[in-house]
Structure formats: structure tokens, C-alpha cells
């Protein structure tokens, strides 16, 4: 049995925008006991994801709002120490919603995957083989439905989701155009992730002109991680029957008051285009299909990834702020 201390990161105060380190604190608790059907997981890696801002700040979210005093909800990966569930054995490696803590007693519905890829690092189950990679896979293939020869544009293209979506677009024979912030991230898009072109939205140039240069045949599919002015520019250049996947709205730190701006309806009507929001959990029955294909692409060298691993549970407290400021350089993970 492990030492009887379970360090937890809990929500100390509710922020009005992006959560910062001062909104969290560390506390010590006892190792939880497991009930019938549950398993005790010792976390090895914790995830930091943009969606966590919404879990804290937004009231009308797809999951219940995290309350002050709660242990921070988060994806994590680790090893099963004890099991009272026949589907899991001691020593299994699992990933799921285990929270920012050392140990978690969880029911089966909080386990997203039992890790099958013993030859690949466990940390990948929080990135390219986890929520981020699966989001890129389903959002690109099922929502955008790209066809060989089409042009696909992806915002936050150097991020964990966008880089995966862009590489999958290339694998299925599309022209991939990324939009990212700064010369280093646009370099990564082209040199590390194989995009055909990359646009730096921070360099002050006219993004409409840059899109026209990068997408001479127009835009057939758009994987939208940002909303805002970037998406407004993309919509102005979509082709007939374009498909748009709404994955995130990272350009806005708050939706209170509600954000307003250019209207997409006329673009969608005239081009007979489809715009669809999605959550990766919509595709939960097909997680292993996606993970198996992504793992095969990694092993064959067709799909690359980038991780930034922080050390120690205390590093989690400032990690969401890092994501929204663009300080991270790859999928942001905390190693315990």
C-alpha cells in the first residue's frame, strides 16, 4: 500500500477569466478507499487542457461547473493499484477523469481508456493517444469529412489537437493549411507536422490575403479551435458544400457577457455549407478504433507529436494560464 498521503490541487477561488495559479492550492488527504465496482489509480501524469477554463468559469457548460473547494477535475493517466471491478486488474494502465491528485478512487465510467500501447510512452495517452488525438481524429474525419485533393484549414494548428488533425488531413490526401501564433509555431506546422502552408495570425499581415495565397482553390473544410476573427476570415473563403467543425473557442477567455461579431449565416446559406459542434465523448464507442490507427501512424513515422512535461503536482496550478498565453510548446503534461 502506498504512503497514506494524497496530494490534491483544489479550486481556492473562482476566476473571472483564465484561471491562474493563485486560484488553486495544494492540500493533503487520505488515500481513498474503493467500493464495489471501483478501482484505485495512482496517477503518473496529469493533463492541462484549454477546456478546463470552461469547467471552472462557465455555468452553462457540457459538464457541471467545478465549485470552490472541489479537487480540480482533469484527465490523468496512471496504474491500477487495487481493483474491485472485473474489467480491470492490478497493474493495468488507464487514462480517464481522475483529477489533479496523486490517487483516485474511480468508477468505470470515469475511465476513458485502458492503455493498450505498451511500446509507447504512457504520457501519450493524455495527448496524441488521448483526448487531443481522438478529438483531431473524429473532428477531422467524421465532422469535416475531407476528400483527397481538398483544402483543409486548421486553427491553433501547432497545438496538440490541431497538429494531429492537420497530419491526418495529409494522410488522407488533402492540402493542409495551419493558422498559429508566432514564427516558431508556424515553423513547427511545416517542418515537424508536414502542413503545406502555415499562417502567423500575430504578424500583423492581412489574414484574408494570406489565406488566399495559401488556399488558391478555396477552403473545403475548416477545423475551428478558436472562433473570433480568424474564423471570420476563413468563412469568407469557404467553397460550396464546405464542412466546418467547431472544436473550441480559444480566442475568447469568457462568454459572460456573450461574444458578438460577424454573422456566419449568409456564408453558410450561399455556400450550402455545414457547421457542426462536437465533443469527443460523442464518439466514445469508437475510441479504440481511433487510438489504434493513431498509434500505427506514430510507429510508421507518419504522425509526429510534441510534448512539454512539467515536474511536480504544484506545476499544475499555473498550467491553464500557460495554455491561454501560448507559453506552452506542445501538449502540456504534469509528471508526478
Order of alpha helices (4+ residues) and beta strands (2+ residues): beta-beta-beta-alpha-beta-beta-beta-beta-alpha-beta-alpha-beta-alpha-beta-alpha-beta-alpha-beta-alpha-beta-alpha-beta-alpha-beta
